[in-house]
């Protein structure tokens, strides 16, 4: 996954709140949006979710571990990433 990709992000485990997340972002939560940055340890992942009535944008907590090509762990949760559409290459 890279910046600009349209992705579906699914929370596959709640590692901190045990099903009682203060914003109801519990295991099974998913959201679709355009990645505004790459997945990097030490950063949060930000999504432009303008098509989602719940959020204009969404971000995870800080990423602490990349588990593979399609999953990562944050301070609070573990997420799976599904690429729905790859970003078009830039002509810069």
C-alpha positions in Angstrom: 0.0 0.0 0.0 1.2 3.5 -0.8 0.1 7.1 -0.5 -2.8 7.8 -2.8 -4.2 4.2 -2.9 -7.9 3.7 -2.3 -8.1 1.2 0.5 -10.4 -0.6 2.8 -9.1 -0.6 6.4 -10.5 -3.3 8.7 -9.8 -3.5 12.5 -9.0 -7.1 13.1 -8.2 -6.9 16.8 -8.8 -4.4 19.6 -5.6 -4.6 21.6 -6.4 -1.9 24.2 -10.1 -1.2 24.7 -11.4 -4.8 24.7 -14.5 -4.0 22.7 -15.3 -0.7 24.4 -13.5 1.9 22.2 -14.7 5.4 23.2 -15.5 6.1 19.5 -17.1 2.7 18.8 -14.1 1.7 16.6 -14.1 -1.9 17.7 -13.1 -5.2 16.1 -14.7 -5.6 12.8 -14.9 -1.8 12.1 -14.0 -0.9 8.5 -13.7 2.2 6.5 -12.8 3.0 2.9 -10.7 6.0 1.9 -7.7 7.3 0.1 -4.4 6.9 1.9 -2.9 10.3 2.6 0.5 8.8 3.6 2.4 5.6 3.5 2.4 3.1 6.3 5.4 4.0 8.4 6.3 2.9 11.9 6.1 5.9 14.2 3.4 7.6 12.2 -0.4 7.3 12.1 -2.2 6.3 8.9 -4.5 9.1 7.6 -7.4 8.4 5.2 -9.5 10.9 3.2 -12.9 9.3 3.7 -15.0 12.2 2.2 -17.5 9.7 0.8 -18.2 8.3 4.3 -21.0 10.1 6.1 -19.4 9.1 9.5 -16.1 10.8 8.9 -14.5 13.3 6.6 -11.2 11.8 7.4 -9.9 9.0 9.6 -6.6 8.2 11.3 -5.2 5.4 13.3 -3.1 5.7 16.4 0.7 5.5 15.9 1.9 2.5 14.0 4.3 0.4 16.0 4.8 -2.7 13.8 4.2 -3.6 10.1 3.1 -7.3 10.1 3.2 -7.9 6.4 2.0 -6.4 3.1 -1.6 -6.2 4.3 -1.5 -5.7 8.0 0.0 -3.5 10.8 -0.3 -2.9 14.5 -0.9 0.4 16.2 -0.6 1.4 19.8 -4.3 0.3 20.2 -5.2 -2.1 17.4 -4.3 -4.3 14.6 -5.6 -3.5 11.0 -5.8 -5.3 7.7 -5.5 -3.3 4.5 -7.2 -4.2 1.2 -6.1 -2.1 -1.8 -9.2 -1.3 -3.9 -7.5 0.9 -6.4 -3.8 1.7 -6.8 -2.8 5.3 -7.1 -1.8 6.4 -10.5 1.9 7.2 -11.0 2.9 10.8 -10.6 4.5 12.6 -13.6 6.5 14.9 -11.4 
